[in-house]
Amino acid sequence: MSGFLTAVISVAVILGFMILIHEFGHYAAAKLLGVRVEVFSIGFGRRLLGFRHGETDYRIAAIPLGGYVKMSGENPMDERTGDSREFLSHPRWHRFIIAIAGPAMNILLAIGLLTVVYMVHYETPVFLDKPAVISWVKQDSPAAKAGLRPRDRIIRIDGVENPTWEQVYLKVMLSPNQPLDITVLRDGKDIEKQIVPVAVTSNQVGSAGWYADESVIVGNLEPKMPAAKAGIKEGDKVVAMDGKPLPSIDTMIERLQESKDKPVQLTVRRDGKTLDFTVQPVLANAGPDSPTEKRYRIGFQNAPETKVSKLSFSDAFNRSLEENKKGSVLILQLVEKLVERKISMRTISGPIGIAQQAGEAAQEKGWIPLLALTSAISLNLGIFNLLPIPILDGGVILLLFVESIIRRDISLQIKERIYQAAFVFLVLFAVMVIYNDLAKTLPGVMQRLP
C-alpha cells in the first residue's frame, strides 16, 4: 500500500474514531438527562447513509470534517415549544454536563489508550529524564553566544528548578526568539545567563544549540546513501568520528558540515564488537525538518537510545495520568504563546499534518505507535474543544457560566452575533492551519538526519 493511501486511511480511521467518541459523550449525557436527540452524525452536510432507531437518525454525512449531535431545541434561534425534553428547557447544570461530556470522553480515551500502551510497551529515551548537563555546544548558537560550555549543568530555566532534559527542550522549543533566563552550575559556582533561542525547522520551534549526552544509534537507513553503501546497519551505535567521541547526533551533523565531502572514519559498536567504516558524505537535502536546505550527510535517521519495559496496570495508569497532565499543560502553554504572538502558527498541525503523522505511525511495526498517536490526538481534541470559543463546547460552557452569574439568559440577538463572529474566526483559523500544512513538511522534532 502506498504511503499516501496509508496516510489517508489512517487519518480517516483515527479522526472518525475521535469524532465518534466525542459525539457519543454528548449523546450519552443527553440521553441520560432526558434530552431528545434528533441526529447523531459523523461528518457534516448531505446525509450519505445511516439508519433511524427510535427518535434518533444515525448517519454518515458527506463532509468528513467533524460531526455533531442535534438535540431538540438546542439552537437558541429555533422556536421553543416548551417541551420538557428540549435542550434549553433543562437547567443549566444539565446543559453543562452535556457540553463537557464530549471533551471529557476524548480526555478519558487518551488516558485509557496510553495506559494500554504502557502495559504492553513502555519506552522512553534514556537521556530525557536525566539532569540537564550540557555535553556539546554548537558554534555561533545562542548557547555559545551566552558563553555556555560543555559540562555546564542547567540548574534553573525560566523558573524551573533542577530541570531534566525533557523540561529544558520543551521550554526552549516554546520560546523561539524569546529571552530565557537560565542558571548553570560550573565548577561549584552558580552562573546566571540569558539566551534567546532561534527559530528553526519549518515548524519555527526554538533551538538553543546545546545538546545532551545522547547516544548516536543508526535508525532508518537510506538505501542509496553513503552509510548504507559502506556497510553500516540499523542498530549500530556510532561512538566516534575520526577518532573523536560523539556525544550527540548534533555533534556529528556539525562535524560533517566542517569536513564537507572528505571521507570520514566512523567507529561503530555492533553485537559487542568494534568496527571501523570509511564513509564519504554527500551534499543532499537536509530532510523533513528543512526541506529546502542542503547539507553534507551520510544517510540515516538517529534512533535515540531507549529503555523498554512493561508496567503494571496501576503504574501504567498513573504514568498515563502524569503524561496526559503534562500534555494538557503543554497545549495550554502553546495556546497562550500563540495568543501573545510569541510563537509561530507553524507549530500547529492541521489535517494534512495529522495525516502524515498517522501514515508514518501506521507503517511502523505493530499497533503501539498508532495507539500512542491516537491518544495524543484525542487529548488535543479534548483540550481544544474546552477553549472558551463560542460554537465549541468551551464556548457553550462559558456562556452558561455568564448566564449563571447574571441569573438570566443572554438575549438571542447577542448570542446570534457571538456565534456569527465565532464561526468566522474558526473558518479563518482552519484556512490558516491548512495553509501552514501545505506550506511546510511537518518534521519529527526528535529525529535528526546526519
Sequence and secondary structure as in RCSB ss.txt:
>XXXX:A:sequence
MSGFLTAVISVAVILGFMILIHEFGHYAAAKLLGVRVEVFSIGFGRRLLGFRHGETDYRIAAIPLGGYVKMSGEN
PMDERTGDSREFLSHPRWHRFIIAIAGPAMNILLAIGLLTVVYMVHYETPVFLDKPAVISWVKQDSPAAKAGLRP
RDRIIRIDGVENPTWEQVYLKVMLSPNQPLDITVLRDGKDIEKQIVPVAVTSNQVGSAGWYADESVIVGNLEPKM
PAAKAGIKEGDKVVAMDGKPLPSIDTMIERLQESKDKPVQLTVRRDGKTLDFTVQPVLANAGPDSPTEKRYRIGF
QNAPETKVSKLSFSDAFNRSLEENKKGSVLILQLVEKLVERKISMRTISGPIGIAQQAGEAAQEKGWIPLLALTS
AISLNLGIFNLLPIPILDGGVILLLFVESIIRRDISLQIKERIYQAAFVFLVLFAVMVIYNDLAKTLPGVMQRLP
>XXXX:A:secstr
  HHHHHHHHHHHHHHHHHHHHHHHHHHHHHHTT  EEEEEEEEEEEEEEEEETTEEEEEEEEEEEEEEEETT S
TTS     TTSGGGS HHHHHHHHHHHHHHHHHHHHHHHHHHHHH EEEETTTTSB B  EE TTSHHHHTT  T
T EEEEETTEES BHHHHHHHHHT TTS EEEEEEETTEEEEEEE  EEETTTTEEE SEE    EEEEEE TTS
HHHHHT  TT EEEEETTEE SSHHHHHHHHHHHTTS EEEEEEETTEEEEEEE  EEEE  TTSTT EEEE  E
EE   EEEE   HHHHHHHHHHHHHHHHHHHHHHHHHHHTT S GGG   HHHHHHHHHHHHHSSSSHHHHHHHH
HHHHHHHHHHTSS TTSHHHHHHHHHHHHHHTS   HHHHHHHHHHHHHHHHHHHHHHHHHHHHS    TT    
